[in-house]
Amino acid sequence: MPTVHRLPDQLRPNLRLVFVGTAASTRSAELGHYYAHPGNRFWRAIHEAGITPRRYQPGEFAELIALGIGFTDLSKSGAGMDHQIEAETIDVPGFRAKMEKYRPRTIAFTSKKAASLFYGRPSSGIALGRQPRDDSSPEIFVLPSPSGAASGHWTLEPWRELGRWVAALR
């Protein structure tokens, strides 16, 4: 079994937006790039939703920090599809501490699974789109997974809602 290289956090203070996944896919872990599988819709979706001015490639993920966009995962040591991630590698308190430290204006979970781990409730009880919030947290959006494995649940509209929100932050 090859060594799994976790993806580095791409974070700095006061980002407009941080994308948060459950964990790197096997392909992303191998390449060291977020959302690297060719079947993943992430890069197309953020461009079509108006979040980025052009369609970036997975190997360019570090360039998005200049646009005020960061990346992290709830599991920094696990890799694979959501159902393959070992529960003990999920670090919600560590994620919360990062968000407290860096204080992004918006957090976007790139799957209902990631959001359910964060909120500690079943994904069936979590709606897509902008979430109700309290004043102490950033705006939070839950997006449908861009993974090709989640094709049956795909819709671009929550991504567009996020794009409209982020555009208003400029």
Secondary structure, 3 states (H helix, E strand, C coil): CCCCCCCCCECCCCCCEEEEECCECHHHHHHCCCCCCCCCCHHHHHHHCCCCCCCCCHHHHHHHHHHCEEEEECCCCCECCHHHCCHHHCCHHHHHHHHHHHCCCEEEECCHHHHHHHHCCCHHHCCCEECCCCCCCCEEEECCCCCHHHHHHCCCHHHHHHHHHHHHHC
